[in-house]
Amino acid sequence: MQRIETRAYARAGLIGNPSDGYFGKTIAISIRDFSAKIVLYDWPTLEILPSEQDHVRFSSLDDLAQDVRRNGYYGGLRLVKASLKKFHEYCLEHEITLPQRNFTIRYESNIPRQVGLAGSSAIVTATFRALMQFYEVSIPNEILPNWILATERDELGIAAGLQDRVCQTYEGLVYMDFNRELLETRGYGIYQPLDTALLPPLYLAYRVELSEESGVSHSNLRTRWERGDPQVVEAMQRFAALTERARECLLQGRTAELGEIMDANFDLRLEIMNVSEENRRMVETARACGASAKFAGSGGAIIGHCPDAGVLARLQTELGRIGCRVLQPRLQP
């Protein structure tokens, strides 16, 4: 019996987000402390097995309420099912005849939910990888993120951009230019892997309690963008400029400037988006400890430059007081 196991890692946006959904530029990093795993093996019928995050039997109403607070109302089954459908559509569109084989598939994920670390897209990415291996189908790296995004956006109505899916496809540290002309002509932007050794020491902090889904925070921004709001259009250009500056600093070894750029990224976000008091407090607390801070995604997790062990200790103490876990992320060499 063939048994396949694939993974996709959490993602943290270093610079440029949320401009990836608005033809901007970003730099993101894989966080190897957290991942989504898919296990797939031959089976007479096609069967999707639920994970612990999908159970529907509880010991009490209190147990149910705790589960909803921890995992939300939706587990990962819908993501796996939508991925299977979208993979099938890819094969039909590209006239790929699949062998008559069935399988059982299940997922596991330890990526903290709804704190902007790309947990949903990690499940989809890992599912596509498993299917590609099982059916011996190759989807080019530059194209795969489009199908992962379409799985979430078109099938499930999740508002998102390409950044997470590009980073999870290429892995490591990735510079992304979502040039509008390139996206609309060839279907993908400029994706450049960078050496993680270029980065200064980083920390990652996330709220233990559930945050909000990314689509909630982006819905108003999308509406303003589509009607040509000058403030939003200009902000996306400024996000892209910050990304270019950060890329130059990394390549030239001027890593001390990265923290300043990350701070500027969050301050620019404040100009165009509402930020909850809980999320704002995370950033302010981290900065008071001597670190830089910005959202790793849509909110609920922050990332920044951590100059030394003393700052890290203060971060762990002070952010811990407001319900956050702090770690130095494991990065892919």
N, C-alpha and C positions, 0 to 999 in steps of 0.2 A: 504493500500500500504506500502510495506516495504521500508524504507529509511535508507541507510547506509552511514556513514561518517567516513573516516579514514584519518590519517595524517602520515607523515614521516618528520623528522626534518633535518635541515642542519647539516653538519658534518665539524669539523675542525680537521685536523691531528696535534696532539701535538708533537709526536716524531716518527721517523722512515720512514715517507714517503719520497721518492717514492718507498721504498723497498717492498711494499705489492704485487706488480706485479712481483717480482723477488725472491720469496720464502724467504722474509725477515720477520721482526717483526715491529709492529707499536703500538702506543697508540693513540686513537682518542676519540673525545668528541662530543656529540649531542649539537647543539646550538638551544635552544628553542625559540629564537627571530624570527626565520625564519622556515617556513614549507611549504610543498606541501600538499594540501587537495584534497581528492577525494570524490565526492558525487555520489551515485549510487542508483537507485530505479527501481522498476518493471515497465516494459513498454511492449507494444505488440510486438515491433520490437527492435532489438539491434541498439542503436544509440549513437554515440560519439559526444558530443557537444563541440564546440570550446570555448576557454576562451578568455579573452581580449588580450592575447599574440598571438592569432592565427587569428586575424581579417585581412581581405583582402580588406576592403574598407577604403579609405583615403580621406581626404579633399584636399590634394595637394601632389606634389612630395616631398616638404619639410617635410610634415607630414609622408610620407612613409619613407624617409631617417631617420627621428628621431626614428621611430619605429624600423627600422633595427638596428640602433646603440644601442637601448635599449634592444631589444629582440633577435637580430640576425635574421638569415633567417629561422630558424626552431623554431616553438613553441613546445608545448608538445603533440600535437595530435599524432605524430608518436610514441612517447614514450608510450602513452596509448594503441594505436593500437597494437604495438609490444608486450606489456605486455599481452593483451588479447590472442594473438596468442600463446605466450609462456606458459601461464597458461593452455591453451587447450592442448598443447603438454605434459605438466606435467601430466595432468589427463589421457591422452591416454597412456603414458608410464607406469603409475602406475595402469592402468586398473580401473580407477575411472569413473563410469557412472554418468554424470551430468544430472539433471532434465531438462526438456524442458521449460526453463524460459528465457525470454529476459529482457533487462534492458536498461535504459539510463544512461550514465556515463559522468561526466564532471570533470575537474580538475581546481584548482586554486593554485597559488604559489606566495609567496612573497620572495622567496630565490633569492638574487641577482644573475644575470646570468653571467656565464663564468668568475667567479672569484675564482673558486676552492672550493666552499662550497657544492658541490654534489647536485646541483639542479635537474639534470636529473635523477639520481638514486633515489632521493626522490619521484619523480612522479611515477616511476616504483614500488618502494616499497609500496607506498600508494595504488596503483592500485592492486597489488597482495593481500594486506590486505583486500581490499574491496571485491575482487572476492572470497577469502577464506571464508569470512563471509557470502556472498550472497549464495554461493553453499555449505557451511558447509564442506569445505575441509581443512584439517590441513596439513601444510608443516612444518617439523621440523625446528627450528631456525638455526641449523647448516647447513642445506641444502638450505634454502631459498635464502641466498646471492648468491649461485651459479646460481640460475635461474634468479635472478635479473641481475647479471653480463652478463649472456648469452643473455638476452633480448637486452641489449645495444650493446654488442660486436658482437654477431652472427647475430642478426637481423638488426642492424643499423650501424655496423662498427665503433662503438665508442671504442677507445683504453682506457682501464681502468683496475684496479685491484679490489681485493675483499674488501679492507679496508672500503670504503664508505658503501658498502652494508651490511657488518657485523655490523658496528656501527649503521646504521639505522635500522637494524633488532633487535639488542639487546638493543639499546638506552643507554644513559648515558655515562659513562667513560668505555672504553673497551680496554683491552690488547689483541693483536692478534699475534699469531705465525703461519706464513704460511709455516710450515715445509714441505719440498718437498715430503718426503716419505709419510707423512700423507695425503697430498693433492692427491697424485697419487694412494694411496691404498684405503683409506676410503672416500676421496672426500672433506674433510674439515680439517682445522687446529685446533689450540688450541685457543679458544675464552673465555676470562675471564673478566667478568664485575668487575669493581673496584668502590669503594665509591668515589663520586665526592667531598666529604668533605675532601679528602686527598689533593686536589689541592690548591695551593696558589692562590691569586687574579690574574685573567687573563684579558686581553683586546683583542678585535678583531677589526681589521681595514680592510676596503675593498675599492677598487676603485669604484667610482660612474660610471665611463665610462666603457664600455665593454672591457674585456680582451680577451685572446685567448682560444680556446677550449683545454682541457687537452690532447687530442690526438695529437695536434700539437707539444707540448713540449716533449711528450714521444716518438715520432716516431723514432728519431735518437737514443735515449737511448735503445730502444728495439732492434734495428738493431745491436748495439754494444754488447749488452748482448748476443744475439743469436749467434754471432760469437766468443764469449768467450773473449772479451776485458778484459785484466787483471785489468785495472784501474776500470772498471765498476763492475766487479765481486768482487773486494776487497772493493769497496765503499758500496755495498749492505751488506757485512758482517759487515762493520763499522756502518752502519745505524742500523742493528740488535743489535749490541753491545751497542749503545747509548740507544736503547729502553730498553734493560735489565737493564742498569744503571738507567734510569729514573724510571722504575717500582720499583726497590729496594729503590730508594730515596723516592718515594711516600709511600711505605709500611712502611718504617722506619722513616717517619716524617722529612726527610731531604729535605724539599720543597725548601729551598733557593738555592739548586743546580740545580733545574729544569731549571731556566733561562739560566744558563751556558750551559746545555745540549741542549736546544733549539737553542741557538746561534751556537753551534757546528754542529747541524743538517743542518742548512742553509749553513754554511761555507763548509761543505762536499758536499752539492748539487752544489755549485759553481765550485767544482773541476771536475765535470763530465757533467754538463749541462749548456747551455747558458741561461742567465737570462737577460731580457730586462732592459734597463736603468730605465724605469718607476718602475718596480718591485724592482730593486735594491735600488732605491731611497727611497721606502717605508721602507725597512728594515733599511737602514742607518739613516733615519730620526728618526725612533722609537728608535734605539739604542742611538742616540745623546740625546734623551729625558730621558734616564736612564732606559729604558725597554729592555728586550730581544726581539728578533724577528725572526720568521721563516715563511715560507709559510704555510698557512692553508691547501692548496691543491696544485694545479699546477701553481698558480700564480694569482695575482690580489687581494688576501686577505692575511693578516699576522696575527699571533697570538703570544702572548708572556706573560711573567710574568710582572705584573704591581705592583710595590712595594707599592705605596701609592697614595693618591688623588692628590698630587702635580704632580707626573709623569703622571697620567691620564689627568690632565688639560693640561699639555704640549703636550701630544700626540694629544689631540683633536685640539689644536691650530695649531701645526706644520704640522701634517698630513692633517688637513683641508686645509692648504695652497696649498697642492699638489693634491687636489681633492679626498680626502678620508674621509669616515665616520668612526668614532671611537665609540665603545660601550664596556661596560662590559657585556659579554654574560650571559644570563640566562641559568643555568645548571640544569639538571634533578637531584633532590635529590636522 
